[in-house]
Amino acid sequence: MRSIMACLTVAVGLVAACGGDTATTGIPTPDSGNGNDGSNNLDGGGNKDGTVSDANNNPDGFVDPDSGNAGDSGLISSSISCGKQTCALPSQSCCVDLGPPLIFVCAGGDAGACGQGLVDLQCASAVDCAGNNVCCLDANIDPAKATCQATCSGKDKALLCDPKANDMKNKCGDAGACGNANIDTWGLTKTYGTCGDPMGPL
């Protein structure tokens, strides 16, 4: 009888011991080091929306083209007065013929559109030109032609200006004040002027 009781005591002890092991060695919890909230979380240091990506690849960071870019013509005006007409720039030129009779006509802006002996105007003063460009009348060619240029110097060239405008708008600078006493020698009427009012070759 004592041997049976001893065996039962040993058996109960073994069961209790085994039960204790099962209770203390369960499945790891989701909050352990390998869970979704650990070091591999997408909201951590490897965030796809991190500041490096935003700073270097921002689509709003491009350089906007210059709004003042006027293209090859250097023009800023889209039209020019031509007698009682208005010519579209740069597709047309204002052709002036002192005559007699005095003639103003809009013609295609390609070279030679105005014909020999006339004056071909693509601008009338620096106001028509973009940036620091000036309206340069070149009488070395036939027809004499006024276009927007970065500079205007040399024989038989003159800066066209508006006799009614101020010096700042005309951009005459060292060339002298705008005048029109000699404008007929440049093939134009007194509506137009030249900086310094020099004698022309026409």
Phi and psi in degrees as a GROMACS rama.xvg file:
@    title "Ramachandran Plot"
@    xaxis  label "Phi"
@    yaxis  label "Psi"
@TYPE xy
-60.1575  -35.9047  ARG-2
-68.1702  -35.8453  SER-3
-66.834  -44.9532  ILE-4
-62.7131  -37.2153  MET-5
-63.8881  -40.3365  ALA-6
-66.3289  -41.745  CYS-7
-63.3958  -39.7087  LEU-8
-62.5375  -42.2831  THR-9
-64.8208  -40.7501  VAL-10
-64.5104  -45.1229  ALA-11
-60.9025  -40.7399  VAL-12
-62.3329  -39.9074  GLY-13
-65.4066  -42.3373  LEU-14
-62.2351  -44.026  VAL-15
-62.0279  -40.7503  ALA-16
-64.1117  -43.3581  ALA-17
-64.9158  -40.5892  CYS-18
-62.3592  -38.9766  GLY-19
-63.3083  -39.5063  GLY-20
-64.7863  -39.6814  ASP-21
-65.2804  -37.6536  THR-22
-70.5284  -29.9  ALA-23
-97.9328  -0.78348  THR-24
-125.981  48.002  THR-25
-76.2146  -174.768  GLY-26
-72.1746  138.212  ILE-27
-57.6512  145.312  PRO-28
-75.9308  158.544  THR-29
-63.3143  -17.5349  PRO-30
-88.046  10.821  ASP-31
-74.018  179.422  SER-32
-61.3255  -18.932  GLY-33
-102.108  12.0027  ASN-34
-78.6987  -179.578  GLY-35
-68.1205  -19  ASN-36
-95.1115  12.7567  ASP-37
-85.3882  -154.77  GLY-38
-69.817  -15.436  SER-39
-94.4634  13.01  ASN-40
-60.0246  133.4  ASN-41
-66.1778  -15.6228  LEU-42
-91.1203  7.0173  ASP-43
-90.0105  -145.277  GLY-44
-64.8163  -20.9913  GLY-45
-95.9691  22.9981  GLY-46
-53.8544  127.261  ASN-47
-69.6266  -17.1573  LYS-48
-103.149  29.163  ASP-49
-67.7009  168.318  GLY-50
-67.8173  -27.9292  THR-51
-62.4206  -45.4538  VAL-52
-62.3084  -43.448  SER-53
-66.7812  -38.1699  ASP-54
-72.2516  -37.6753  ALA-55
-95.438  -19.1767  ASN-56
-121.113  20.8162  ASN-57
-63.8068  121.259  ASN-58
-65.2538  -15.8355  PRO-59
-87.7263  2.84259  ASP-60
-92.2295  3.63244  GLY-61
-72.2702  157.677  PHE-62
-86.4826  121.853  VAL-63
-70.4157  133.99  ASP-64
-56.5618  150.494  PRO-65
-60.9228  121.88  ASP-66
-70.2708  -14.9486  SER-67
-92.3016  2.90669  GLY-68
-60.9939  120.535  ASN-69
-104.386  5.87257  ALA-70
77.0378  -164.898  GLY-71
-66.4699  -28.5536  ASP-72
-72.5907  -24.0533  SER-73
73.2664  7.72687  GLY-74
-81.9692  152.289  LEU-75
-119.635  -24.1411  ILE-76
-81.5885  149.098  SER-77
-103.092  -1.84494  SER-78
-156.075  164.433  SER-79
-141.932  137.572  ILE-80
-71.2481  139.403  SER-81
-141.619  88.0272  CYS-82
64.5274  -122.998  GLY-83
-94.5107  5.57891  LYS-84
-106.738  171.789  GLN-85
-130.841  122.626  THR-86
-98.8235  140.391  CYS-87
-81.8102  132.26  ALA-88
-107.445  145.122  LEU-89
-93.5364  10.3201  PRO-90
-71.8396  -17.9387  SER-91
-128.917  161.935  GLN-92
-123.057  154.226  SER-93
-93.1232  116.353  CYS-94
-96.6055  125.948  CYS-95
-116.401  128.111  VAL-96
-125.974  112.646  ASP-97
-66.5569  -19.2894  LEU-98
70.5455  -140.292  GLY-99
-79.0125  151.757  PRO-100
-81.1787  159.854  PRO-101
-69.6463  128.312  LEU-102
-129.221  133.399  ILE-103
-120.667  132.045  PHE-104
-150.23  142.957  VAL-105
-87.4238  133.132  CYS-106
-138.007  163.862  ALA-107
-53.6762  142.837  GLY-108
-78.637  -0.853245  GLY-109
-67.9703  157.332  ASP-110
-55.5426  134.035  ALA-111
86.1779  0.903177  GLY-112
-63.1739  -31.1681  ALA-113
-86.5139  -15.9286  CYS-114
84.101  156.682  GLY-115
-67.7421  148.398  GLN-116
85.0949  -6.54645  GLY-117
-102.393  179.699  LEU-118
-117.95  127.849  VAL-119
-103.092  111.159  ASP-120
-105.451  119.28  LEU-121
-104.48  -4.74867  GLN-122
-157.489  159.464  CYS-123
-118.924  -18.8026  ALA-124
-164.347  175.882  SER-125
-63.9939  -19.6614  ALA-126
-60.3795  -28.4693  VAL-127
-78.8785  -9.70815  ASP-128
-106.942  147.334  CYS-129
-79.6981  151.337  ALA-130
57.1092  -130.98  GLY-131
-95.6367  9.47673  ASN-132
-65.3328  154.587  ASN-133
-123.48  162.806  VAL-134
-91.2987  108.128  CYS-135
-106.612  120.571  CYS-136
-93.9336  118.22  LEU-137
-107.817  109.711  ASP-138
-96.3657  11.409  ALA-139
-77.9147  -13.1803  ASN-140
-115.377  162.773  ILE-141
-129.091  114.019  ASP-142
-75.9567  152.687  PRO-143
-58.6776  140.537  ALA-144
-133.966  135.435  LYS-145
-107.152  122.448  ALA-146
-138.309  162.019  THR-147
-77.4857  125.669  CYS-148
-136.113  158.718  GLN-149
-71.4424  -33.8094  ALA-150
-138.78  163.977  THR-151
-151.587  96.7723  CYS-152
-147.532  159.297  SER-153
116.532  173.011  GLY-154
-63.7695  139.408  LYS-155
57.5056  35.6831  ASP-156
-126.006  146.281  LYS-157
-146.766  149.49  ALA-158
-84.6091  116.914  LEU-159
-75.9733  144.591  LEU-160
-148.267  170.445  CYS-161
-103.237  114.049  ASP-162
-58.0094  -20.388  PRO-163
-93.916  -6.77506  LYS-164
-95.8212  163.362  ALA-165
-83.2875  169.024  ASN-166
-61.5363  -34.8227  ASP-167
-63.272  -43.1507  MET-168
-70.3755  -36.7166  LYS-169
-75.9136  -20.9674  ASN-170
55.861  39.7763  LYS-171
-72.2907  -34.4656  CYS-172
57.7481  -132.815  GLY-173
-73.4938  -8.19225  ASP-174
-70.5028  -19.1795  ALA-175
109.272  167.607  GLY-176
-65.7082  154.026  ALA-177
-71.6241  132.65  CYS-178
-145.966  165.004  GLY-179
-136.945  17.892  ASN-180
-63.1654  -31.1267  ALA-181
-111.267  17.2669  ASN-182
-64.8671  -25.6694  ILE-183
-66.0298  -24.2008  ASP-184
-75.8443  -4.00904  THR-185
-109.512  9.59839  TRP-186
77.4556  22.4521  GLY-187
-128.277  164.674  LEU-188
-88.2447  173.588  THR-189
-73.5359  1.00183  LYS-190
-64.0181  -28.6482  THR-191
-104.134  166.32  TYR-192
-147.505  170.665  GLY-193
-128.569  147.779  THR-194
-69.5852  122.777  CYS-195
85.7762  -11.1132  GLY-196
50.8378  51.2453  ASP-197
-75.4881  162.784  PRO-198
-73.7065  139.886  MET-199
-103.07  174.411  GLY-200
-93.4467  -1.43623  PRO-201
